[in-house]
């Protein structure tokens, strides 16, 4: 459902990573998460895309109760071309991108040589240096 809504409300999906099962990050006393990254082409400005993402989460039934708590859907904007955005509502690149193995494994699948616009390291290099050692188990390879 989320992919369909992203494709219709934000823009066409160009690439899809595998779905990875990982232990919950942040608040670890909850069920495992399923994670996937998408590359989307959009004509929306980043703030507009973020608003659309929040609306898609609502349509999926997400109610924000607890930071890093259980949720049915969580959509994050990880990268926007080579942009760096530092506003109260939006941080791009995502501030934890380089520290979360489950994010990096998905990005390495799709854009291993892409350089982080602030750290100037490829996604592959960031994964090799990632301080997060949590297991990432491939759940589905599309």
C-alpha positions in Angstrom: 0.0 0.0 0.0 2.8 2.4 0.9 4.6 1.9 -2.3 1.5 2.4 -4.3 0.7 5.6 -2.5 4.3 6.9 -2.8 4.2 6.2 -6.6 0.9 8.0 -7.1 1.3 10.9 -4.6 5.1 11.6 -4.6 6.4 10.2 -7.9 7.4 7.1 -9.8 9.5 4.6 -8.0 12.7 4.0 -9.9 14.3 1.3 -7.7 13.3 -0.9 -4.8 15.7 -2.6 -2.3 15.1 -5.9 -0.8 13.0 -6.0 2.4 15.2 -6.5 5.5 14.1 -7.8 8.8 15.9 -6.3 11.8 15.6 -5.9 15.5 13.8 -2.7 16.5 16.0 0.3 16.6 15.9 2.9 19.3 13.3 1.3 21.6 14.4 -2.3 21.4 11.6 -3.9 23.5 9.2 -4.5 20.6 8.7 -6.7 17.6 11.3 -6.8 14.7 10.9 -4.3 11.9 10.8 -4.8 8.1 12.7 -2.1 6.2 13.0 -1.2 2.6 14.4 1.7 0.7 13.1 3.2 -2.5 14.5 5.6 -5.1 11.7 8.0 -6.2 11.7 10.6 -8.9 9.6 13.6 -7.8 8.8 17.1 -8.9 7.9 18.0 -5.3 10.1 20.1 -3.2 11.6 18.2 -0.2 9.1 19.9 2.3 6.2 19.0 0.1 7.4 15.4 -0.3 7.8 15.2 3.5 4.2 16.3 4.0 3.0 13.8 1.4 5.0 11.1 3.3 3.3 12.0 6.6 -0.1 11.8 4.9 0.6 8.4 3.5 1.6 7.2 7.0 -1.8 8.5 8.3 -3.7 6.8 5.5 -1.9 3.5 6.6 -3.2 4.0 10.1 -0.1 5.4 11.8 -0.8 7.2 15.1 2.3 8.9 16.6 2.3 7.9 20.3 5.8 7.2 21.3 9.1 8.2 19.8 10.7 5.1 18.2 7.8 3.1 19.5 5.8 0.5 17.6 4.3 1.7 14.3 2.6 0.2 11.3 4.5 2.4 8.9 7.4 4.8 9.1 8.6 6.7 6.0 11.9 8.6 6.1 13.6 10.8 3.6 17.2 9.6 3.5 18.7 11.5 0.6 17.6 14.1 -1.9 20.2 14.2 -4.7 23.2 16.0 -3.2 21.1 18.3 -1.1 21.9 19.2 2.5 18.8 20.5 4.4 19.0 21.4 8.1 15.7 22.8 9.2 13.6 22.1 12.3 11.2 19.9 10.3 13.6 18.1 7.9 17.2 16.9 8.0 18.7 15.6 4.8 20.8 13.5 4.6 18.9 11.7 7.4 21.0 12.3 10.5 21.3 8.6 11.4 21.8 7.3 7.9 25.5 6.5 8.4 24.8 4.8 11.8 22.1 2.4 10.9 23.0 -0.9 9.3 19.5 -1.6 8.1 19.5 1.6 6.1 22.9 1.2 4.6 22.3 -2.4 3.5 19.3 -1.2 1.4 21.2 1.7 0.0 24.3 -0.4 -0.9 22.0 -2.7 -2.9 20.8 0.2 -5.0 23.5 3.0 -4.9 26.7 1.5 -3.4 28.9 4.2 -5.0 26.7 7.2 -4.2 28.6 9.6 -1.9 27.1 11.0 1.2 26.9 14.8 0.5 28.4 15.7 3.9 30.6 12.8 4.9 32.0 12.3 1.3 32.0 8.5 1.6 30.2 6.0 -0.5 27.3 4.0 0.9 29.5 1.0 0.6 32.3 2.7 2.7 29.7 3.8 5.3 28.4 0.3 5.6 31.9 -1.1 6.1 32.5 1.5 8.9 29.0 1.4 10.4 29.1 1.2 14.2 25.7 -0.7 14.3 26.4 -4.4 14.3 22.7 -5.5 14.4 21.8 -8.4 12.2 19.9 -7.7 8.9 18.1 -10.7 7.5 16.9 -10.6 3.9 13.1 -11.2 4.1 12.1 -10.6 0.5 14.2 -9.8 -2.6 11.9 -8.1 -5.1 
